[in-house]
Amino acid sequence: MINNKGQKLTKEQFNKGMKKLASSQGRQKLWNYFLSIIKSTKFQKTIADLRKKYDIPKDGFGPSSEGFILPPRQWEYEDPRNRKIRNDAEGLCKEYGLYFIDWQDVIEFVIYYNKLYKPEEIGGDLCMVSDFREEAKEPFTKWIQAADDYSFPVAIRVSPYASERDIIDFIKKSYYLFIKPIQDSYKESGSKIGKLKKRKKSIQDRNDFIYNNRELPRREIGKLVSKKFNELLDYGLIGKIISIEKERRRDV
């Protein structure tokens, strides 16, 4: 394994670096944002329309009430709809401000299947590293360059002699005066990337469960929550959680 400067990395070094990247705040913000997107009424309707358009089962391929449904074998390489679905997935990435080099596959997976997988690629973050000289000598395809420019329009050039402390100090002292104004000029109005509060998975699973059973009487929901999550919730809190989750599922 090598890095982008051709330097050899041991498997241990590579895995350690990837583990650090996988736990970055930017990546977690994007994942939380994506989870809010897929719960929204607008996104779910879009996915339903795309499945209908491409003759995909209503609930996607995978486990269903009719058994485990797989896509036809010829779809993998031969069916022209694959390219069209990828184009639609790329369009959704652009609509929601996601870096489509990394998120296109995730959204395409949502279109096809009734489950999720979490991306662990290096680029699935709010920041990325670019070597401008290398890009100038061996430019990427227009598609990749367009993706980089779209999702990461602001760049900070770093001297090879700058230390970690130098870089952090520069960002701290120049962020509000120089960096943030450029960021603001590229932000899409109404975008909620980075604004969603982080919640423990257990709490969000509980809230999702309550929302999915919202048509039941509050008393019955309380019994189910107590049995499944070992929590006692009063009816007022259950109603509040339902209201909050309804709001979270509005257009993102």
C-alpha positions in Angstrom: 0.0 0.0 0.0 1.2 3.5 -0.8 0.1 7.0 -0.1 -0.4 9.7 -2.8 3.3 10.5 -2.8 4.3 6.9 -3.6 5.6 6.2 -0.1 5.2 2.7 1.1 2.9 2.1 4.1 2.8 -0.9 6.3 -0.6 -2.6 6.8 -0.5 -1.5 10.4 0.2 2.2 9.4 -2.6 2.1 6.8 -5.2 0.5 9.1 -4.3 3.0 11.9 -4.7 5.9 9.6 -8.0 4.6 8.3 -9.3 4.1 11.8 -8.5 7.7 12.7 -10.3 8.9 9.6 -13.3 6.7 10.2 -13.9 8.5 13.6 -13.6 12.0 12.3 -16.2 14.6 13.3 -16.8 15.6 9.7 -17.6 12.0 8.7 -20.0 11.5 11.6 -21.8 14.8 10.8 -22.3 13.6 7.2 -23.6 10.3 8.3 -26.0 11.9 10.7 -27.1 14.2 8.0 -27.6 11.3 5.6 -29.7 9.4 8.1 -32.0 12.4 8.4 -32.2 12.6 4.7 -33.4 9.1 4.1 -36.1 9.5 6.8 -37.6 12.6 5.1 -40.9 12.3 3.3 -39.4 13.9 0.2 -36.5 11.5 -0.1 -38.6 8.4 0.6 -41.1 9.5 -2.1 -38.2 10.0 -4.5 -36.9 6.5 -3.8 -40.3 5.0 -4.2 -40.7 6.8 -7.6 -37.3 5.6 -8.8 -38.1 2.0 -7.8 -41.3 2.2 -9.7 -39.5 3.7 -12.7 -36.9 0.9 -12.9 -39.2 -2.0 -12.0 -37.5 -2.5 -8.6 -39.8 -4.1 -5.9 -41.6 -1.5 -3.8 -39.5 -2.4 -0.7 -36.3 -2.9 -2.7 -34.4 -6.1 -3.2 -33.5 -8.1 -0.1 -35.6 -9.7 2.7 -39.3 -9.1 2.3 -42.6 -10.6 3.2 -42.3 -12.6 -0.1 -38.9 -14.0 0.8 -35.5 -12.8 -0.2 -35.7 -11.1 -3.5 -32.6 -10.6 -5.6 -32.1 -8.4 -8.7 -32.1 -10.3 -12.1 -28.5 -11.6 -12.7 -28.2 -9.7 -16.0 -28.7 -6.4 -14.2 -25.2 -6.5 -12.8 -23.5 -5.7 -16.1 -25.8 -5.8 -19.1 -28.9 -3.8 -18.3 -28.7 -0.1 -19.4 -30.9 1.0 -16.5 -27.8 0.6 -14.3 -26.2 3.7 -15.8 -29.5 5.6 -15.5 -29.8 4.7 -11.9 -26.3 5.9 -11.3 -27.1 9.2 -12.9 -30.2 9.5 -10.7 -28.1 8.7 -7.6 -25.6 11.4 -8.6 -28.4 13.9 -9.1 -29.6 13.2 -5.5 -26.1 13.7 -4.2 -25.9 17.1 -5.8 -29.4 18.0 -4.6 -28.5 17.2 -1.0 -24.9 18.5 -1.1 -23.1 15.2 -0.8 -19.8 14.4 -2.4 -21.0 12.0 -5.2 -17.7 10.2 -5.6 -18.3 8.5 -2.2 -22.1 8.9 -1.7 -23.4 7.9 -5.1 -22.8 4.2 -4.3 -24.6 4.6 -1.0 -27.7 6.2 -2.5 -27.7 3.7 -5.4 -27.6 1.0 -2.7 -30.7 2.6 -1.1 -32.5 2.6 -4.4 -31.8 -1.1 -5.0 -32.0 -2.6 -1.5 -34.0 -2.2 1.7 -30.9 -1.8 4.0 -28.0 0.6 4.4 -24.2 0.3 4.6 -21.9 3.0 6.1 -19.2 4.3 3.7 -15.7 4.2 5.1 -13.8 5.6 2.1 -11.3 8.4 2.8 -13.3 11.0 0.9 -16.5 10.5 2.8 -15.8 13.5 5.0 -16.2 17.3 5.2 -12.5 17.8 4.3 -10.1 16.2 1.9 -6.3 16.4 1.1 -5.2 17.5 -2.4 -1.8 17.7 -4.0 -2.2 20.6 -6.4 1.1 19.9 -8.3 0.2 16.3 -8.9 -3.3 17.2 -10.0 -1.8 19.7 -12.5 0.6 17.2 -13.9 -1.8 14.3 -14.1 -5.3 15.8 -13.9 -8.2 13.6 -12.9 -11.1 13.0 -15.2 -13.5 15.9 -15.6 -16.1 14.0 -13.6 -13.8 13.5 -10.6 -12.5 17.0 -10.8 -16.0 18.4 -11.0 -17.0 16.4 -7.9 -14.0 17.8 -5.9 -14.7 21.3 -7.0 -18.4 21.0 -6.1 -18.0 19.5 -2.6 -14.7 21.1 -1.6 -14.6 24.6 -3.2 -12.4 26.2 -0.5 -8.7 25.2 -0.3 -5.9 25.9 2.2 -2.5 25.6 0.7 0.1 24.2 3.1 3.9 24.6 2.9 5.9 21.4 3.2 7.6 23.0 6.1 4.5 23.9 8.2 4.1 21.8 11.3 0.7 20.5 12.6 0.7 23.3 15.2 1.5 25.9 12.5 -1.5 24.7 10.4 -3.9 24.6 13.3 -2.8 28.1 14.5 -3.2 29.5 11.0 -6.8 28.1 10.7 -7.8 29.4 14.1 -6.5 32.9 13.4 -7.8 33.2 9.9 -11.1 31.2 10.0 -13.6 33.9 10.7 -11.9 36.6 8.7 -10.9 34.7 5.5 -12.1 31.1 5.4 -15.7 31.3 6.7 -16.8 34.1 4.3 -15.7 32.0 1.3 -17.5 29.0 2.8 -20.7 31.0 3.3 -20.6 32.1 -0.3 -20.9 28.5 -1.4 -23.4 27.2 1.1 -26.8 26.2 -0.2 -29.7 28.0 1.6 -31.5 25.7 4.0 -28.9 23.0 4.1 -28.7 21.2 7.4 -25.3 19.5 6.9 -23.5 19.8 10.2 -26.5 21.3 12.1 -28.0 18.0 13.3 -27.3 17.1 17.0 -25.5 13.8 17.6 -27.6 11.3 19.4 -26.7 7.9 20.9 -27.7 5.1 18.6 -29.8 3.5 21.3 -31.8 6.7 21.8 -32.4 7.1 18.1 -33.4 3.5 17.7 -35.9 4.0 20.5 -37.3 7.2 18.9 -37.5 5.5 15.5 -39.4 2.6 17.1 -41.9 5.0 18.7 -42.4 6.9 15.5 -42.9 3.8 13.5 -45.7 2.7 16.0 -47.2 6.2 16.3 -50.6 5.1 15.1 -51.0 2.9 18.3 -52.5 4.3 21.5 -49.8 5.9 23.7 -50.5 3.3 26.4 -49.7 0.5 24.0 -46.5 2.3 22.7 -45.4 2.7 26.3 -45.7 -1.1 26.9 -43.8 -1.9 23.8 -41.0 0.5 24.6 -40.8 -0.9 28.1 -40.5 -4.5 26.8 -38.1 -3.7 24.0 -35.9 -1.0 25.5 -36.4 -1.5 29.2 -37.5 2.1 29.6 -40.6 3.6 31.3 -41.9 6.7 29.4 -44.9 8.8 30.3 -47.5 9.5 27.6 -46.5 13.1 27.3 -42.9 12.3 26.5 -44.0 9.7 23.9 -46.1 12.4 22.2 -43.2 14.8 22.3 -40.9 12.2 20.7 -43.4 11.6 17.9 -43.7 15.3 17.2 -39.9 15.7 17.1 -39.5 12.8 14.8 -42.2 14.1 12.5 -40.3 17.4 12.3 -37.0 15.6 11.6 -38.6 13.8 8.7 -39.7 17.0 6.9 -37.7 18.1 3.9 -34.0 18.2 4.7 
